[in-house]
Amino acid sequence: MNAIIQSENLGEIFRRLRNKCGLTQAALATQMQLHGSIMSRETYAQIEHGGRNIKVSDLKILKKIFGVSYEELLGDAAER
């Protein structure tokens, strides 16, 4: 399993993008499941709050749902 180790601000970037799309955590988890993820709202909340890492496959789904580039999705982490 591939995972990305979160930087401090990754969860905040996800929260901002989720709010920009007008999605609750539950609605986002549902959208992710429709795209093939098994992520629950609780798991997403842990990722957003920095308590859990995210799988690369889920990162790809978030990019698609949010309609952003990897640079926008990962912020400063994309430049490393």
PDB file with one MODEL, atoms N, CA, C and O in Angstrom:
MODEL        1
ATOM      1  N   MET A   1       0.846  -1.178   0.000  1.00  0.00           N
ATOM      2  CA  MET A   1       0.000   0.000   0.000  1.00  0.00           C
ATOM      3  C   MET A   1       0.889   1.239   0.000  1.00  0.00           C
ATOM      4  O   MET A   1       1.817   1.343   0.802  1.00  0.00           O
ATOM      5  N   ASN A   2       0.608   2.164  -0.889  1.00  0.00           N
ATOM      6  CA  ASN A   2       1.326   3.432  -0.926  1.00  0.00           C
ATOM      7  C   ASN A   2       0.568   4.467  -0.119  1.00  0.00           C
ATOM      8  O   ASN A   2      -0.648   4.604  -0.257  1.00  0.00           O
ATOM      9  N   ALA A   3       1.281   5.191   0.720  1.00  0.00           N
ATOM     10  CA  ALA A   3       0.672   6.252   1.530  1.00  0.00           C
ATOM     11  C   ALA A   3       1.558   7.473   1.469  1.00  0.00           C
ATOM     12  O   ALA A   3       2.767   7.369   1.262  1.00  0.00           O
ATOM     13  N   ILE A   4       0.957   8.620   1.650  1.00  0.00           N
ATOM     14  CA  ILE A   4       1.683   9.878   1.698  1.00  0.00           C
ATOM     15  C   ILE A   4       1.696  10.331   3.152  1.00  0.00           C
ATOM     16  O   ILE A   4       0.653  10.394   3.802  1.00  0.00           O
ATOM     17  N   ILE A   5       2.872  10.643   3.650  1.00  0.00           N
ATOM     18  CA  ILE A   5       2.980  11.155   5.007  1.00  0.00           C
ATOM     19  C   ILE A   5       2.589  12.628   4.971  1.00  0.00           C
ATOM     20  O   ILE A   5       3.162  13.422   4.225  1.00  0.00           O
ATOM     21  N   GLN A   6       1.615  12.971   5.781  1.00  0.00           N
ATOM     22  CA  GLN A   6       1.071  14.326   5.739  1.00  0.00           C
ATOM     23  C   GLN A   6       2.020  15.358   6.318  1.00  0.00           C
ATOM     24  O   GLN A   6       2.702  15.129   7.318  1.00  0.00           O
ATOM     25  N   SER A   7       2.037  16.502   5.653  1.00  0.00           N
ATOM     26  CA  SER A   7       2.665  17.664   6.258  1.00  0.00           C
ATOM     27  C   SER A   7       1.607  18.320   7.140  1.00  0.00           C
ATOM     28  O   SER A   7       0.435  17.947   7.089  1.00  0.00           O
ATOM     29  N   GLU A   8       2.009  19.274   7.928  1.00  0.00           N
ATOM     30  CA  GLU A   8       1.085  19.917   8.859  1.00  0.00           C
ATOM     31  C   GLU A   8      -0.152  20.494   8.185  1.00  0.00           C
ATOM     32  O   GLU A   8      -1.247  20.422   8.743  1.00  0.00           O
ATOM     33  N   ASN A   9       0.006  21.061   7.002  1.00  0.00           N
ATOM     34  CA  ASN A   9      -1.098  21.804   6.408  1.00  0.00           C
ATOM     35  C   ASN A   9      -1.924  21.006   5.402  1.00  0.00           C
ATOM     36  O   ASN A   9      -2.871  21.554   4.839  1.00  0.00           O
ATOM     37  N   LEU A  10      -1.609  19.743   5.153  1.00  0.00           N
ATOM     38  CA  LEU A  10      -2.345  18.984   4.152  1.00  0.00           C
ATOM     39  C   LEU A  10      -3.816  18.852   4.515  1.00  0.00           C
ATOM     40  O   LEU A  10      -4.678  19.016   3.651  1.00  0.00           O
ATOM     41  N   GLY A  11      -4.120  18.562   5.767  1.00  0.00           N
ATOM     42  CA  GLY A  11      -5.510  18.461   6.196  1.00  0.00           C
ATOM     43  C   GLY A  11      -6.258  19.768   6.021  1.00  0.00           C
ATOM     44  O   GLY A  11      -7.440  19.773   5.676  1.00  0.00           O
ATOM     45  N   GLU A  12      -5.570  20.879   6.258  1.00  0.00           N
ATOM     46  CA  GLU A  12      -6.207  22.195   6.074  1.00  0.00           C
ATOM     47  C   GLU A  12      -6.487  22.452   4.595  1.00  0.00           C
ATOM     48  O   GLU A  12      -7.517  23.032   4.252  1.00  0.00           O
ATOM     49  N   ILE A  13      -5.594  22.032   3.730  1.00  0.00           N
ATOM     50  CA  ILE A  13      -5.829  22.174   2.281  1.00  0.00           C
ATOM     51  C   ILE A  13      -7.051  21.356   1.893  1.00  0.00           C
ATOM     52  O   ILE A  13      -7.916  21.847   1.167  1.00  0.00           O
ATOM     53  N   PHE A  14      -7.135  20.121   2.364  1.00  0.00           N
ATOM     54  CA  PHE A  14      -8.294  19.271   2.060  1.00  0.00           C
ATOM     55  C   PHE A  14      -9.579  19.909   2.573  1.00  0.00           C
ATOM     56  O   PHE A  14     -10.592  19.908   1.874  1.00  0.00           O
ATOM     57  N   ARG A  15      -9.546  20.450   3.779  1.00  0.00           N
ATOM     58  CA  ARG A  15     -10.732  21.083   4.363  1.00  0.00           C
ATOM     59  C   ARG A  15     -11.178  22.278   3.517  1.00  0.00           C
ATOM     60  O   ARG A  15     -12.364  22.446   3.232  1.00  0.00           O
ATOM     61  N   ARG A  16     -10.212  23.096   3.124  1.00  0.00           N
ATOM     62  CA  ARG A  16     -10.532  24.276   2.312  1.00  0.00           C
ATOM     63  C   ARG A  16     -11.148  23.859   0.974  1.00  0.00           C
ATOM     64  O   ARG A  16     -12.150  24.433   0.548  1.00  0.00           O
ATOM     65  N   LEU A  17     -10.558  22.871   0.317  1.00  0.00           N
ATOM     66  CA  LEU A  17     -11.083  22.409  -0.973  1.00  0.00           C
ATOM     67  C   LEU A  17     -12.457  21.773  -0.818  1.00  0.00           C
ATOM     68  O   LEU A  17     -13.336  21.971  -1.658  1.00  0.00           O
ATOM     69  N   ARG A  18     -12.642  21.014   0.249  1.00  0.00           N
ATOM     70  CA  ARG A  18     -13.949  20.389   0.504  1.00  0.00           C
ATOM     71  C   ARG A  18     -15.019  21.452   0.710  1.00  0.00           C
ATOM     72  O   ARG A  18     -16.114  21.355   0.156  1.00  0.00           O
ATOM     73  N   ASN A  19     -14.697  22.467   1.509  1.00  0.00           N
ATOM     74  CA  ASN A  19     -15.659  23.551   1.743  1.00  0.00           C
ATOM     75  C   ASN A  19     -15.933  24.331   0.468  1.00  0.00           C
ATOM     76  O   ASN A  19     -17.066  24.743   0.220  1.00  0.00           O
ATOM     77  N   LYS A  20     -14.900  24.536  -0.340  1.00  0.00           N
ATOM     78  CA  LYS A  20     -15.065  25.253  -1.606  1.00  0.00           C
ATOM     79  C   LYS A  20     -16.037  24.517  -2.528  1.00  0.00           C
ATOM     80  O   LYS A  20     -16.781  25.136  -3.288  1.00  0.00           O
ATOM     81  N   CYS A  21     -16.017  23.183  -2.448  1.00  0.00           N
ATOM     82  CA  CYS A  21     -16.924  22.363  -3.251  1.00  0.00           C
ATOM     83  C   CYS A  21     -18.299  22.227  -2.610  1.00  0.00           C
ATOM     84  O   CYS A  21     -19.204  21.637  -3.201  1.00  0.00           O
ATOM     85  N   GLY A  22     -18.462  22.768  -1.405  1.00  0.00           N
ATOM     86  CA  GLY A  22     -19.747  22.706  -0.716  1.00  0.00           C
ATOM     87  C   GLY A  22     -20.094  21.316  -0.209  1.00  0.00           C
ATOM     88  O   GLY A  22     -21.269  20.955  -0.136  1.00  0.00           O
ATOM     89  N   LEU A  23     -19.077  20.531   0.143  1.00  0.00           N
ATOM     90  CA  LEU A  23     -19.308  19.165   0.601  1.00  0.00           C
ATOM     91  C   LEU A  23     -19.070  19.030   2.102  1.00  0.00           C
ATOM     92  O   LEU A  23     -18.134  19.617   2.645  1.00  0.00           O
ATOM     93  N   THR A  24     -19.906  18.268   2.754  1.00  0.00           N
ATOM     94  CA  THR A  24     -19.644  17.875   4.133  1.00  0.00           C
ATOM     95  C   THR A  24     -18.647  16.714   4.086  1.00  0.00           C
ATOM     96  O   THR A  24     -18.387  16.160   3.018  1.00  0.00           O
ATOM     97  N   GLN A  25     -18.100  16.355   5.226  1.00  0.00           N
ATOM     98  CA  GLN A  25     -17.211  15.195   5.259  1.00  0.00           C
ATOM     99  C   GLN A  25     -17.955  13.938   4.823  1.00  0.00           C
ATOM    100  O   GLN A  25     -17.401  13.106   4.104  1.00  0.00           O
ATOM    101  N   ALA A  26     -19.192  13.797   5.248  1.00  0.00           N
ATOM    102  CA  ALA A  26     -19.989  12.618   4.879  1.00  0.00           C
ATOM    103  C   ALA A  26     -20.254  12.578   3.381  1.00  0.00           C
ATOM    104  O   ALA A  26     -20.156  11.520   2.759  1.00  0.00           O
ATOM    105  N   ALA A  27     -20.589  13.730   2.798  1.00  0.00           N
ATOM    106  CA  ALA A  27     -20.857  13.779   1.360  1.00  0.00           C
ATOM    107  C   ALA A  27     -19.592  13.486   0.560  1.00  0.00           C
ATOM    108  O   ALA A  27     -19.646  12.829  -0.480  1.00  0.00           O
ATOM    109  N   LEU A  28     -18.460  13.973   1.047  1.00  0.00           N
ATOM    110  CA  LEU A  28     -17.199  13.701   0.358  1.00  0.00           C
ATOM    111  C   LEU A  28     -16.868  12.214   0.426  1.00  0.00           C
ATOM    112  O   LEU A  28     -16.461  11.625  -0.575  1.00  0.00           O
ATOM    113  N   ALA A  29     -17.039  11.604   1.593  1.00  0.00           N
ATOM    114  CA  ALA A  29     -16.778  10.165   1.731  1.00  0.00           C
ATOM    115  C   ALA A  29     -17.679   9.371   0.785  1.00  0.00           C
ATOM    116  O   ALA A  29     -17.233   8.394   0.183  1.00  0.00           O
ATOM    117  N   THR A  30     -18.926   9.775   0.652  1.00  0.00           N
ATOM    118  CA  THR A  30     -19.846   9.105  -0.277  1.00  0.00           C
ATOM    119  C   THR A  30     -19.353   9.244  -1.711  1.00  0.00           C
ATOM    120  O   THR A  30     -19.360   8.274  -2.469  1.00  0.00           O
ATOM    121  N   GLN A  31     -18.924  10.455  -2.087  1.00  0.00           N
ATOM    122  CA  GLN A  31     -18.385  10.671  -3.435  1.00  0.00           C
ATOM    123  C   GLN A  31     -17.149   9.801  -3.668  1.00  0.00           C
ATOM    124  O   GLN A  31     -16.978   9.230  -4.746  1.00  0.00           O
ATOM    125  N   MET A  32     -16.306   9.706  -2.666  1.00  0.00           N
ATOM    126  CA  MET A  32     -15.102   8.882  -2.794  1.00  0.00           C
ATOM    127  C   MET A  32     -15.479   7.407  -2.985  1.00  0.00           C
ATOM    128  O   MET A  32     -14.865   6.706  -3.789  1.00  0.00           O
ATOM    129  N   GLN A  33     -16.477   6.950  -2.253  1.00  0.00           N
ATOM    130  CA  GLN A  33     -16.924   5.563  -2.391  1.00  0.00           C
ATOM    131  C   GLN A  33     -17.485   5.305  -3.783  1.00  0.00           C
ATOM    132  O   GLN A  33     -17.294   4.221  -4.334  1.00  0.00           O
ATOM    133  N   LEU A  34     -18.172   6.282  -4.355  1.00  0.00           N
ATOM    134  CA  LEU A  34     -18.695   6.144  -5.716  1.00  0.00           C
ATOM    135  C   LEU A  34     -17.570   6.045  -6.739  1.00  0.00           C
ATOM    136  O   LEU A  34     -17.766   5.521  -7.835  1.00  0.00           O
ATOM    137  N   HIS A  35     -16.391   6.549  -6.380  1.00  0.00           N
ATOM    138  CA  HIS A  35     -15.218   6.479  -7.260  1.00  0.00           C
ATOM    139  C   HIS A  35     -14.330   5.274  -6.922  1.00  0.00           C
ATOM    140  O   HIS A  35     -13.230   5.157  -7.463  1.00  0.00           O
ATOM    141  N   GLY A  36     -14.783   4.384  -6.043  1.00  0.00           N
ATOM    142  CA  GLY A  36     -14.066   3.150  -5.763  1.00  0.00           C
ATOM    143  C   GLY A  36     -13.287   3.092  -4.459  1.00  0.00           C
ATOM    144  O   GLY A  36     -12.639   2.084  -4.180  1.00  0.00           O
ATOM    145  N   SER A  37     -13.334   4.136  -3.663  1.00  0.00           N
ATOM    146  CA  SER A  37     -12.639   4.137  -2.369  1.00  0.00           C
ATOM    147  C   SER A  37     -13.495   3.429  -1.327  1.00  0.00           C
ATOM    148  O   SER A  37     -14.716   3.340  -1.464  1.00  0.00           O
ATOM    149  N   ILE A  38     -12.842   2.931  -0.292  1.00  0.00           N
ATOM    150  CA  ILE A  38     -13.592   2.348   0.835  1.00  0.00           C
ATOM    151  C   ILE A  38     -13.571   3.283   2.045  1.00  0.00           C
ATOM    152  O   ILE A  38     -13.884   2.870   3.162  1.00  0.00           O
ATOM    153  N   MET A  39     -13.200   4.539   1.816  1.00  0.00           N
ATOM    154  CA  MET A  39     -13.046   5.498   2.911  1.00  0.00           C
ATOM    155  C   MET A  39     -14.393   5.861   3.546  1.00  0.00           C
ATOM    156  O   MET A  39     -15.375   6.141   2.858  1.00  0.00           O
ATOM    157  N   SER A  40     -14.402   5.845   4.869  1.00  0.00           N
ATOM    158  CA  SER A  40     -15.581   6.278   5.618  1.00  0.00           C
ATOM    159  C   SER A  40     -15.430   7.753   5.995  1.00  0.00           C
ATOM    160  O   SER A  40     -14.356   8.333   5.842  1.00  0.00           O
ATOM    161  N   ARG A  41     -16.504   8.346   6.485  1.00  0.00           N
ATOM    162  CA  ARG A  41     -16.438   9.728   6.936  1.00  0.00           C
ATOM    163  C   ARG A  41     -15.450   9.851   8.091  1.00  0.00           C
ATOM    164  O   ARG A  41     -14.689  10.816   8.170  1.00  0.00           O
ATOM    165  N   GLU A  42     -15.470   8.875   8.975  1.00  0.00           N
ATOM    166  CA  GLU A  42     -14.580   8.908  10.133  1.00  0.00           C
ATOM    167  C   GLU A  42     -13.112   8.884   9.717  1.00  0.00           C
ATOM    168  O   GLU A  42     -12.291   9.617  10.268  1.00  0.00           O
ATOM    169  N   THR A  43     -12.792   8.047   8.751  1.00  0.00           N
ATOM    170  CA  THR A  43     -11.409   7.974   8.253  1.00  0.00           C
ATOM    171  C   THR A  43     -11.020   9.286   7.593  1.00  0.00           C
ATOM    172  O   THR A  43      -9.921   9.794   7.816  1.00  0.00           O
ATOM    173  N   TYR A  44     -11.924   9.841   6.775  1.00  0.00           N
ATOM    174  CA  TYR A  44     -11.614  11.113   6.129  1.00  0.00           C
ATOM    175  C   TYR A  44     -11.395  12.202   7.188  1.00  0.00           C
ATOM    176  O   TYR A  44     -10.475  13.010   7.063  1.00  0.00           O
ATOM    177  N   ALA A  45     -12.223  12.225   8.214  1.00  0.00           N
ATOM    178  CA  ALA A  45     -12.076  13.235   9.273  1.00  0.00           C
ATOM    179  C   ALA A  45     -10.703  13.117   9.930  1.00  0.00           C
ATOM    180  O   ALA A  45     -10.070  14.131  10.225  1.00  0.00           O
ATOM    181  N   GLN A  46     -10.241  11.897  10.160  1.00  0.00           N
ATOM    182  CA  GLN A  46      -8.919  11.702  10.752  1.00  0.00           C
ATOM    183  C   GLN A  46      -7.817  12.233   9.828  1.00  0.00           C
ATOM    184  O   GLN A  46      -6.842  12.821  10.295  1.00  0.00           O
ATOM    185  N   ILE A  47      -7.975  12.026   8.541  1.00  0.00           N
ATOM    186  CA  ILE A  47      -6.999  12.535   7.567  1.00  0.00           C
ATOM    187  C   ILE A  47      -7.009  14.055   7.581  1.00  0.00           C
ATOM    188  O   ILE A  47      -5.957  14.694   7.612  1.00  0.00           O
ATOM    189  N   GLU A  48      -8.198  14.624   7.559  1.00  0.00           N
ATOM    190  CA  GLU A  48      -8.327  16.083   7.527  1.00  0.00           C
ATOM    191  C   GLU A  48      -7.744  16.720   8.789  1.00  0.00           C
ATOM    192  O   GLU A  48      -7.222  17.833   8.739  1.00  0.00           O
ATOM    193  N   HIS A  49      -7.830  16.026   9.900  1.00  0.00           N
ATOM    194  CA  HIS A  49      -7.326  16.562  11.166  1.00  0.00           C
ATOM    195  C   HIS A  49      -5.880  16.156  11.443  1.00  0.00           C
ATOM    196  O   HIS A  49      -5.343  16.442  12.513  1.00  0.00           O
ATOM    197  N   GLY A  50      -5.258  15.490  10.476  1.00  0.00           N
ATOM    198  CA  GLY A  50      -3.848  15.150  10.605  1.00  0.00           C
ATOM    199  C   GLY A  50      -3.536  13.918  11.427  1.00  0.00           C
ATOM    200  O   GLY A  50      -2.372  13.672  11.744  1.00  0.00           O
ATOM    201  N   GLY A  51      -4.543  13.140  11.780  1.00  0.00           N
ATOM    202  CA  GLY A  51      -4.331  11.971  12.612  1.00  0.00           C
ATOM    203  C   GLY A  51      -4.139  10.683  11.844  1.00  0.00           C
ATOM    204  O   GLY A  51      -3.925   9.626  12.438  1.00  0.00           O
ATOM    205  N   ARG A  52      -4.211  10.762  10.536  1.00  0.00           N
ATOM    206  CA  ARG A  52      -4.089   9.545   9.716  1.00  0.00           C
ATOM    207  C   ARG A  52      -3.494   9.918   8.362  1.00  0.00           C
ATOM    208  O   ARG A  52      -3.747  11.008   7.848  1.00  0.00           O
ATOM    209  N   ASN A  53      -2.718   9.030   7.797  1.00  0.00           N
ATOM    210  CA  ASN A  53      -2.160   9.244   6.472  1.00  0.00           C
ATOM    211  C   ASN A  53      -3.179   8.866   5.400  1.00  0.00           C
ATOM    212  O   ASN A  53      -4.176   8.203   5.685  1.00  0.00           O
ATOM    213  N   ILE A  54      -2.920   9.293   4.176  1.00  0.00           N
ATOM    214  CA  ILE A  54      -3.840   9.028   3.078  1.00  0.00           C
ATOM    215  C   ILE A  54      -3.174   8.125   2.047  1.00  0.00           C
ATOM    216  O   ILE A  54      -1.985   8.265   1.762  1.00  0.00           O
ATOM    217  N   LYS A  55      -3.943   7.208   1.498  1.00  0.00           N
ATOM    218  CA  LYS A  55      -3.451   6.336   0.434  1.00  0.00           C
ATOM    219  C   LYS A  55      -3.342   7.136  -0.855  1.00  0.00           C
ATOM    220  O   LYS A  55      -4.109   8.071  -1.087  1.00  0.00           O
ATOM    221  N   VAL A  56      -2.386   6.761  -1.685  1.00  0.00           N
ATOM    222  CA  VAL A  56      -2.207   7.427  -2.971  1.00  0.00           C
ATOM    223  C   VAL A  56      -3.462   7.272  -3.818  1.00  0.00           C
ATOM    224  O   VAL A  56      -3.860   8.213  -4.505  1.00  0.00           O
ATOM    225  N   SER A  57      -4.092   6.104  -3.783  1.00  0.00           N
ATOM    226  CA  SER A  57      -5.311   5.891  -4.570  1.00  0.00           C
ATOM    227  C   SER A  57      -6.423   6.848  -4.133  1.00  0.00           C
ATOM    228  O   SER A  57      -7.185   7.329  -4.972  1.00  0.00           O
ATOM    229  N   ASP A  58      -6.524   7.127  -2.836  1.00  0.00           N
ATOM    230  CA  ASP A  58      -7.532   8.073  -2.346  1.00  0.00           C
ATOM    231  C   ASP A  58      -7.161   9.510  -2.714  1.00  0.00           C
ATOM    232  O   ASP A  58      -8.034  10.339  -2.969  1.00  0.00           O
ATOM    233  N   LEU A  59      -5.874   9.791  -2.738  1.00  0.00           N
ATOM    234  CA  LEU A  59      -5.419  11.116  -3.147  1.00  0.00           C
ATOM    235  C   LEU A  59      -5.821  11.391  -4.594  1.00  0.00           C
ATOM    236  O   LEU A  59      -6.244  12.499  -4.924  1.00  0.00           O
ATOM    237  N   LYS A  60      -5.690  10.394  -5.444  1.00  0.00           N
ATOM    238  CA  LYS A  60      -6.083  10.534  -6.852  1.00  0.00           C
ATOM    239  C   LYS A  60      -7.587  10.811  -6.967  1.00  0.00           C
ATOM    240  O   LYS A  60      -8.017  11.614  -7.795  1.00  0.00           O
ATOM    241  N   ILE A  61      -8.377  10.138  -6.126  1.00  0.00           N
ATOM    242  CA  ILE A  61      -9.826  10.350  -6.146  1.00  0.00           C
ATOM    243  C   ILE A  61     -10.161  11.761  -5.665  1.00  0.00           C
ATOM    244  O   ILE A  61     -11.007  12.429  -6.260  1.00  0.00           O
ATOM    245  N   LEU A  62      -9.508  12.222  -4.597  1.00  0.00           N
ATOM    246  CA  LEU A  62      -9.752  13.591  -4.116  1.00  0.00           C
ATOM    247  C   LEU A  62      -9.422  14.611  -5.196  1.00  0.00           C
ATOM    248  O   LEU A  62     -10.168  15.571  -5.393  1.00  0.00           O
ATOM    249  N   LYS A  63      -8.319  14.412  -5.891  1.00  0.00           N
ATOM    250  CA  LYS A  63      -7.931  15.319  -6.976  1.00  0.00           C
ATOM    251  C   LYS A  63      -9.054  15.415  -8.010  1.00  0.00           C
ATOM    252  O   LYS A  63      -9.392  16.502  -8.480  1.00  0.00           O
ATOM    253  N   LYS A  64      -9.618  14.270  -8.350  1.00  0.00           N
ATOM    254  CA  LYS A  64     -10.699  14.234  -9.336  1.00  0.00           C
ATOM    255  C   LYS A  64     -11.966  14.929  -8.805  1.00  0.00           C
ATOM    256  O   LYS A  64     -12.575  15.732  -9.512  1.00  0.00           O
ATOM    257  N   ILE A  65     -12.349  14.625  -7.585  1.00  0.00           N
ATOM    258  CA  ILE A  65     -13.561  15.222  -6.999  1.00  0.00           C
ATOM    259  C   ILE A  65     -13.414  16.733  -6.865  1.00  0.00           C
ATOM    260  O   ILE A  65     -14.329  17.482  -7.208  1.00  0.00           O
ATOM    261  N   PHE A  66     -12.267  17.179  -6.367  1.00  0.00           N
ATOM    262  CA  PHE A  66     -12.048  18.609  -6.163  1.00  0.00           C
ATOM    263  C   PHE A  66     -11.782  19.347  -7.481  1.00  0.00           C
ATOM    264  O   PHE A  66     -11.928  20.568  -7.546  1.00  0.00           O
ATOM    265  N   GLY A  67     -11.392  18.614  -8.527  1.00  0.00           N
ATOM    266  CA  GLY A  67     -11.114  19.240  -9.818  1.00  0.00           C
ATOM    267  C   GLY A  67      -9.902  20.159  -9.776  1.00  0.00           C
ATOM    268  O   GLY A  67      -9.931  21.258 -10.331  1.00  0.00           O
ATOM    269  N   VAL A  68      -8.834  19.711  -9.115  1.00  0.00           N
ATOM    270  CA  VAL A  68      -7.633  20.530  -8.949  1.00  0.00           C
ATOM    271  C   VAL A  68      -6.404  19.755  -9.423  1.00  0.00           C
ATOM    272  O   VAL A  68      -6.464  18.547  -9.654  1.00  0.00           O
ATOM    273  N   SER A  69      -5.306  20.466  -9.559  1.00  0.00           N
ATOM    274  CA  SER A  69      -4.029  19.836  -9.893  1.00  0.00           C
ATOM    275  C   SER A  69      -3.424  19.243  -8.620  1.00  0.00           C
ATOM    276  O   SER A  69      -3.873  19.525  -7.509  1.00  0.00           O
ATOM    277  N   TYR A  70      -2.395  18.416  -8.809  1.00  0.00           N
ATOM    278  CA  TYR A  70      -1.696  17.888  -7.638  1.00  0.00           C
ATOM    279  C   TYR A  70      -1.030  19.017  -6.855  1.00  0.00           C
ATOM    280  O   TYR A  70      -0.942  18.949  -5.629  1.00  0.00           O
ATOM    281  N   GLU A  71      -0.566  20.040  -7.540  1.00  0.00           N
ATOM    282  CA  GLU A  71       0.055  21.172  -6.859  1.00  0.00           C
ATOM    283  C   GLU A  71      -0.941  21.856  -5.928  1.00  0.00           C
ATOM    284  O   GLU A  71      -0.594  22.223  -4.805  1.00  0.00           O
ATOM    285  N   GLU A  72      -2.180  22.028  -6.393  1.00  0.00           N
ATOM    286  CA  GLU A  72      -3.213  22.646  -5.550  1.00  0.00           C
ATOM    287  C   GLU A  72      -3.605  21.709  -4.404  1.00  0.00           C
ATOM    288  O   GLU A  72      -3.863  22.158  -3.287  1.00  0.00           O
ATOM    289  N   LEU A  73      -3.646  20.424  -4.688  1.00  0.00           N
ATOM    290  CA  LEU A  73      -4.073  19.450  -3.692  1.00  0.00           C
ATOM    291  C   LEU A  73      -3.033  19.251  -2.590  1.00  0.00           C
ATOM    292  O   LEU A  73      -3.380  19.060  -1.425  1.00  0.00           O
ATOM    293  N   LEU A  74      -1.763  19.298  -2.968  1.00  0.00           N
ATOM    294  CA  LEU A  74      -0.708  19.017  -2.004  1.00  0.00           C
ATOM    295  C   LEU A  74      -0.023  20.256  -1.451  1.00  0.00           C
ATOM    296  O   LEU A  74       0.750  20.154  -0.498  1.00  0.00           O
ATOM    297  N   GLY A  75      -0.286  21.410  -2.020  1.00  0.00           N
ATOM    298  CA  GLY A  75       0.330  22.642  -1.539  1.00  0.00           C
ATOM    299  C   GLY A  75       1.838  22.558  -1.623  1.00  0.00           C
ATOM    300  O   GLY A  75       2.374  22.102  -2.633  1.00  0.00           O
ATOM    301  N   ASP A  76       2.529  22.985  -0.593  1.00  0.00           N
ATOM    302  CA  ASP A  76       3.988  22.999  -0.556  1.00  0.00           C
ATOM    303  C   ASP A  76       4.596  21.616  -0.686  1.00  0.00           C
ATOM    304  O   ASP A  76       5.729  21.483  -1.148  1.00  0.00           O
ATOM    305  N   ALA A  77       3.863  20.580  -0.285  1.00  0.00           N
ATOM    306  CA  ALA A  77       4.399  19.209  -0.347  1.00  0.00           C
ATOM    307  C   ALA A  77       4.670  18.787  -1.784  1.00  0.00           C
ATOM    308  O   ALA A  77       5.549  17.957  -2.018  1.00  0.00           O
ATOM    309  N   ALA A  78       3.937  19.338  -2.759  1.00  0.00           N
ATOM    310  CA  ALA A  78       4.131  18.977  -4.163  1.00  0.00           C
ATOM    311  C   ALA A  78       5.453  19.501  -4.693  1.00  0.00           C
ATOM    312  O   ALA A  78       5.959  18.993  -5.694  1.00  0.00           O
ATOM    313  N   GLU A  79       6.016  20.499  -4.047  1.00  0.00           N
ATOM    314  CA  GLU A  79       7.257  21.111  -4.511  1.00  0.00           C
ATOM    315  C   GLU A  79       8.492  20.417  -3.954  1.00  0.00           C
ATOM    316  O   GLU A  79       9.609  20.742  -4.358  1.00  0.00           O
ATOM    317  N   ARG A  80       8.319  19.474  -3.039  1.00  0.00           N
ATOM    318  CA  ARG A  80       9.462  18.793  -2.413  1.00  0.00           C
ATOM    319  C   ARG A  80      10.000  17.698  -3.301  1.00  0.00           C
ATOM    320  O   ARG A  80      10.961  17.022  -2.934  1.00  0.00           O
TER     321      ARG A  80
ENDMDL
END
